Amino acid sequence: MSTWLTDTLGIEVPLVQAPMARVSEGVMAAAVSAAGGLGMVGVGPTASREWVHEQARTAGGAGAPYGLGFMAWALERDPRPLEAALETDTALVSVSFGAFEEPLRRAKAAGKLVTTQVGNVAEARRAEQAGVDLVVARGREAGGHGRDEVSTLPLLQLVRAAADVPVVAAGGIANADGLAAVLAGGAVGAWVGTAFLCCRESVFPAAARQRLIAADDTATVYGRVFDVAQRAPWPREYGGRALRNRFFDEWVGHEDELEADTEALARYDAAAREGDFDVAVVYAGQGAALLTEETAAADVVASFARAGTVTPG
Ligand SMILES: Cc1cc2nc3c(=O)[nH]c(=O)nc-3n(C[C@H](O)[C@H](O)[C@H](O)COP(=O)(O)O)c2cc1C
């Protein structure tokens, strides 16, 4: 399959494994890139320069291109992880969720391809103005953080109409049918997180993977409960999509009370340490319902590559 994305990055499958902090590190990115997609390392808000260098070395170990993904609000507090990234040979830098303009300008000046995930048309226009090489149209079905405003299919059409840059679609794209659908809709590729959550190369706990395998189509919820529980200073417009659990049901609508409840916060911390996912978060998108088993990242990439043979129903 050849698209602007495969030609520009020199990859075989128009598939980006989305950056996922605490899930996709160098080992996972290397496995995806070796299999013909673009693997990305998710850089979290507390990452050090050394960690970025180490993960980049591992990701690049496959001898194939890879990417590094950042949160804009975290770089405002500490820009050093991005500075470290610009010293690596990463092909793609993504900076999303907040003031992405300045970090992307710096990454572009350092010769990197740059992108950001957008959740509405105004954000897509900002991305185009900032000079992104490609824009990720991320619908509300997606796992992890982002806007809960527009779904993937309308967003793809809207962003294609509004911005004159290549568009990669994200949110709920979980197999070859999904990839074929967005390619038919004019996307140059798909940006996929949830479908990689049960890969053995991820650093996701086994108990969390089991929850995902058991998840059905209505298993995810969107909100700020887990951000408050984790004392994570996400801007309010970027809530998270995750598996619904007991803790979410207890606190949804009472986020301000949770913030002040030291006993409940301590209970959350203990559950996160112990891997008790009735309380602790498992970020995932609506595509989680399609996860059926633990697998290898290369098998996930190969299954998406079959998009080239999907015929319209
Ligand atoms: C567990 C998890 C962690 C994520 N962490 C990040 C992150 O660190 N940085 C980022 O830009 N996006 C992050 N995302 C969002 C993804 O980049 C992407 O938008 C999303 O996974 C696409 O939708 P899908 O999950 O339906 O495939 C995360 C998503 C998940 C599921």
The ligand as a Tripos MOL2 file, in Angstrom:
@<TRIPOS>MOLECULE
LIG
   31    33     1     0     0
SMALL
NO_CHARGES

@<TRIPOS>ATOM
      1 C1         -3.2530    3.7930   26.9350 C.3       1 LIG1
      2 C2         -3.1490    5.0310   26.0810 C.ar      1 LIG1
      3 C3         -2.1640    5.9620   26.3510 C.ar      1 LIG1
      4 C4         -2.0260    7.1060   25.5410 C.ar      1 LIG1
      5 N1         -1.0020    7.9890   25.7850 N.ar      1 LIG1
      6 C5         -0.7780    9.0150   24.9170 C.ar      1 LIG1
      7 C6          0.3860    9.8190   25.0390 C.ar      1 LIG1
      8 O1          1.2220    9.6180   25.9190 O.2       1 LIG1
      9 N2          0.5720   10.8280   24.1390 N.ar      1 LIG1
     10 C7         -0.3140   11.0650   23.1340 C.ar      1 LIG1
     11 O2         -0.0900   11.9750   22.3340 O.2       1 LIG1
     12 N3         -1.4300   10.3050   22.9870 N.ar      1 LIG1
     13 C8         -1.6790    9.2850   23.8460 C.ar      1 LIG1
     14 N4         -2.7780    8.4700   23.6720 N.ar      1 LIG1
     15 C9         -3.7060    8.7650   22.5790 C.3       1 LIG1
     16 C10        -3.2300    8.1130   21.2740 C.3       1 LIG1
     17 O3         -2.1500    8.8500   20.7590 O.3       1 LIG1
     18 C11        -4.3280    8.0660   20.1970 C.3       1 LIG1
     19 O4         -4.9450    9.3220   20.0840 O.3       1 LIG1
     20 C12        -5.4200    7.0350   20.4200 C.3       1 LIG1
     21 O5         -4.9150    5.8530   20.9810 O.3       1 LIG1
     22 C13        -6.1170    6.7140   19.0820 C.3       1 LIG1
     23 O6         -7.3470    6.0840   19.2580 O.3       1 LIG1
     24 P1         -7.5480    4.4890   19.4980 P.3       1 LIG1
     25 O7         -7.0530    4.2580   20.8850 O.co2     1 LIG1
     26 O8         -9.0090    4.3070   19.3400 O.co2     1 LIG1
     27 O9         -6.7290    3.7730   18.4680 O.co2     1 LIG1
     28 C14        -2.9310    7.3270   24.4680 C.ar      1 LIG1
     29 C15        -3.9210    6.3720   24.2090 C.ar      1 LIG1
     30 C16        -4.0360    5.2290   24.9940 C.ar      1 LIG1
     31 C17        -5.0940    4.2110   24.6620 C.3       1 LIG1
@<TRIPOS>BOND
     1     1     2 1
     2     2     3 ar
     3     2    30 ar
     4     3     4 ar
     5     4     5 ar
     6     4    28 ar
     7     5     6 ar
     8     6     7 ar
     9     6    13 1
    10     7     8 2
    11     7     9 ar
    12     9    10 ar
    13    10    11 2
    14    10    12 ar
    15    12    13 ar
    16    13    14 ar
    17    14    15 1
    18    14    28 ar
    19    15    16 1
    20    16    17 1
    21    16    18 1
    22    18    19 1
    23    18    20 1
    24    20    21 1
    25    20    22 1
    26    22    23 1
    27    23    24 1
    28    24    25 2
    29    24    26 1
    30    24    27 1
    31    28    29 ar
    32    29    30 ar
    33    30    31 1
@<TRIPOS>SUBSTRUCTURE
     1 LIG1         1 GROUP 0 **** ****
